[in-house]
């Protein structure tokens, strides 16, 4: 276990996170418009997903036309996926990396402390 921890701790990403004492201070700053737009897009994608698929099913049932579900369901579900990905591109990458660096540092320091690597 100690050898594995030593090997992992020498990886550039891990070593830099520990050396820089990566923290979550970036989350204290006011988010930019881009980040807020991304979070809104992510939230909106949930409205476009299964609720719209369900609505297409109800419309199909009420009108007796199954094509609303056959075409509309997958179309709205695919659209919701694209909107979610756009939201992640707008807001996710920067803050995800900050969080991942912090989590890496905390986890590795804990494991090194526990197993004495």
C-alpha positions in Angstrom: 0.0 0.0 0.0 2.8 2.4 0.9 4.5 1.8 -2.5 1.3 2.5 -4.3 0.7 5.7 -2.3 4.3 6.9 -3.1 3.7 6.2 -6.8 0.4 8.1 -6.8 1.7 11.0 -4.8 4.5 11.5 -7.5 1.9 12.0 -10.2 2.2 15.6 -11.4 -1.5 16.5 -10.7 -1.3 15.1 -7.2 2.1 16.6 -6.4 1.1 20.0 -7.6 -2.2 19.9 -5.6 -0.3 19.0 -2.4 2.4 21.6 -3.1 0.0 24.4 -3.8 -2.2 23.4 -0.8 -5.2 23.4 -3.1 -8.3 24.8 -1.3 -11.9 25.9 -2.0 -11.3 29.7 -1.7 -12.5 30.2 -5.3 -16.0 29.3 -4.2 -16.2 32.4 -2.0 -16.0 34.7 -5.0 -19.2 35.9 -6.8 -19.8 33.7 -9.8 -19.5 35.2 -13.3 -22.4 35.6 -15.7 -21.0 32.6 -17.7 -21.1 30.4 -14.6 -24.6 31.5 -13.7 -25.8 30.9 -17.3 -24.3 27.4 -17.1 -26.1 26.6 -13.9 -29.3 27.9 -15.3 -28.8 25.7 -18.4 -28.2 22.7 -16.2 -31.3 23.3 -14.2 -33.4 24.0 -17.4 -32.2 20.7 -18.9 -34.0 18.8 -16.1 -37.3 20.5 -17.2 -36.6 19.5 -20.8 -35.9 15.8 -19.9 -38.3 13.4 -18.4 -41.1 15.9 -17.7 -41.4 16.7 -21.4 -41.2 13.0 -22.3 -44.1 12.5 -19.9 -46.0 15.4 -21.4 -45.5 14.0 -24.9 -47.0 10.7 -23.6 -50.0 12.5 -22.2 -50.5 14.4 -25.4 -50.2 11.2 -27.4 -52.8 9.5 -25.2 -55.2 12.4 -25.3 -55.0 12.9 -29.1 -54.7 9.2 -30.0 -51.6 10.1 -32.0 -48.6 8.0 -30.9 -46.2 10.1 -33.0 -46.0 12.7 -30.2 -44.3 10.2 -28.0 -42.4 8.4 -30.8 -40.8 11.6 -32.1 -41.3 14.2 -29.4 -40.1 12.1 -26.5 -36.6 11.2 -27.8 -36.3 14.7 -29.4 -36.9 16.5 -26.0 -34.7 14.0 -24.2 -31.9 14.5 -26.6 -32.3 18.3 -26.4 -32.2 18.1 -22.6 -28.9 16.3 -22.9 -27.4 18.9 -25.2 -28.6 21.7 -22.9 -27.0 19.9 -19.9 -23.7 19.5 -21.7 -23.7 23.2 -22.7 -24.3 24.1 -19.1 -21.4 21.9 -18.0 -19.2 23.6 -20.6 -20.2 27.0 -19.4 -19.9 26.5 -15.7 -18.5 23.1 -14.8 -15.0 22.8 -16.0 -13.4 25.6 -13.9 -15.1 24.8 -10.6 -14.9 21.0 -11.2 -11.1 21.3 -11.5 -10.8 23.4 -8.3 -12.9 20.9 -6.4 -11.0 17.9 -7.8 -7.6 19.4 -6.9 -8.8 20.1 -3.3 -10.3 16.6 -3.0 -7.1 15.0 -4.3 -5.0 16.9 -1.8 -7.2 16.1 1.1 -7.5 12.4 0.2 -3.8 11.9 -0.4 -2.8 13.8 2.8 -5.2 11.6 4.7 -4.0 8.4 3.2 -0.3 9.3 3.6 -1.0 10.3 7.3 -2.9 7.0 7.9 -0.5 4.6 6.2 2.7 6.6 6.8 3.9 6.7 3.2 
